[in-house]
Amino acid sequence: MTPEEFRRHGRQVVDWIADYLAGVASHPVMSQVKPGEIRDALPARPPERGEPFEAVLADLDRILLPGITHWQHPGFFGYFPSNASGPAILGDLLSSGLGVQGMLWVTSPACTELETVVVDWLADLLGLPAHFRTDARGGGVIQDSASSACLVALLAALHRAGGGRVAVEGIDRRYTLYVSSQTHSSLEKAARIAGLGAAGVRVVDVDPGTLAMDPERLRTVLAKDVAAGAVPAMVCATVGTTSTTAIDPVAAIGEVCREHGVWLHVDAAYAGVAAVCPEFRWLNDGLGEYADSYSTNPHKWLLTNFDCNVLWTADRTPLIGALSILPEYLTNAATSAGSVVDYRDWQVPLGRRFRALKLWSVIRWYGAEGLRAHIRKCVGLAADVASWIAADPGFELHEQPPLGLVCFRPLWPGLVAAEADRATTRLMELLNAGGSLYLTHTRVAGRVVLRLAVGGAATERRHVEQAWEQIRWEHAALSATLPG
Ligand SMILES: *Cc1c(COP(=O)(O)O)cnc(C)c1O
């Protein structure tokens, strides 16, 4: 493709995206295709001869769009949001256009240095502790996901717990990781990858009301393990759990970690970015005193296209110690002089994309003010939905922190728990088949609970009003068909 051809097709693609975003609400939110339908519509073999780019765009419309679940639809309330925005898309496009592979400072100094500036900016915007900044002992790094961030944190924690021996000797059965029943599954995955195995993961009880980790239980479990010869490597506290945005008591957990010299990782993948608003700075409580690492995802709620996670550490030495290997073919003067950051030593892969461009574009386009307005809009709309649910005798609201996620249960008088859970699931399926909204579910205390996450850039008051109308209507209609 020549630069002139690129210019022509590039304009077509940008127009396609602009039209898509302008009309996203006209699609059913959740893709309604059956398994295999998209695959069957595509040729089984690649073309022998090149095709015009228009053919790709035509198939995008005809074959792929029906198989898309529209995460940017204003009625998308499932999981957590995965915000896209104009500046992020354009920043990503520029990154692709440059085609830079930023493994080392020397392979594109701007790729590394912009990343350093942007993660320090984000630390400022979120009010994170000063020692997380790159000009202090710590530093931030962009990762593809919170899952990679917790794996990298665990590797650094193992490095520190083993006094540097893990990188040489590997790990033995003694190393342990502490999570709660509400911790994201990526922590157990990290334990499997790092070699602790699921057997090395200790699940600490939560408070049954708040679903937050019980620090006294952690103290007991840790002390027992240490007495039995275990080497606790890391505790993961979550600020805003995936299921219900429960918040673990970071400071109390940190106290326990300190007693045993255990690494504290704080996973705030979804909720952490809300700290752009001063009224949510309490989300950072305990980080400055206790956290060894912290991560949040601009790619969930902060208007930055997937993928963009930021991991900060209070002290970068164990992280680099765990991951740095310098083969001859990567040696260069800047690295040898120790005067630059090489982010390949802060992540699992060697190669890395120029992701800082999209986060930079987002922060510059919206400014701190615009980012705060987005978070406040979502939190406000979610609070409205929660108040409507609380006031409706047909539903039960699950009380939780005001972080854009509403969890609730439709009530089914006359049905026993298992039947009621099936009716709740049926209600969710009917709503999602309707096309104008998309909800997902979780379980709280054994019961099926619906989750409505308000996080979309395009979501406005009328969309949550319509969603609530529809939930009530569909609940009433389904109730009328049930016995009792
Ligand atoms: C979403 C989520 C994750 C996983 O995020 P990825 O970036 O998709 O890996 C981890 N922890 C929490 C609390 C989450 O909500």
The ligand as an ORCA input file, in Angstrom:
! r2SCAN-3c Opt
* xyz 0 1
  C     -11.065     -6.162     35.396
  C     -10.264     -6.498     36.585
  C      -9.043     -7.159     36.465
  C      -8.530     -7.686     35.162
  O      -8.284     -6.664     34.265
  P      -7.518     -6.944     32.889
  O      -6.908     -5.621     32.601
  O      -8.555     -7.338     31.920
  O      -6.514     -7.996     33.127
  C      -8.301     -7.358     37.600
  N      -8.730     -6.936     38.798
  C      -9.915     -6.308     38.959
  C     -10.341     -5.855     40.320
  C     -10.721     -6.082     37.858
  O     -11.914     -5.477     38.006
*
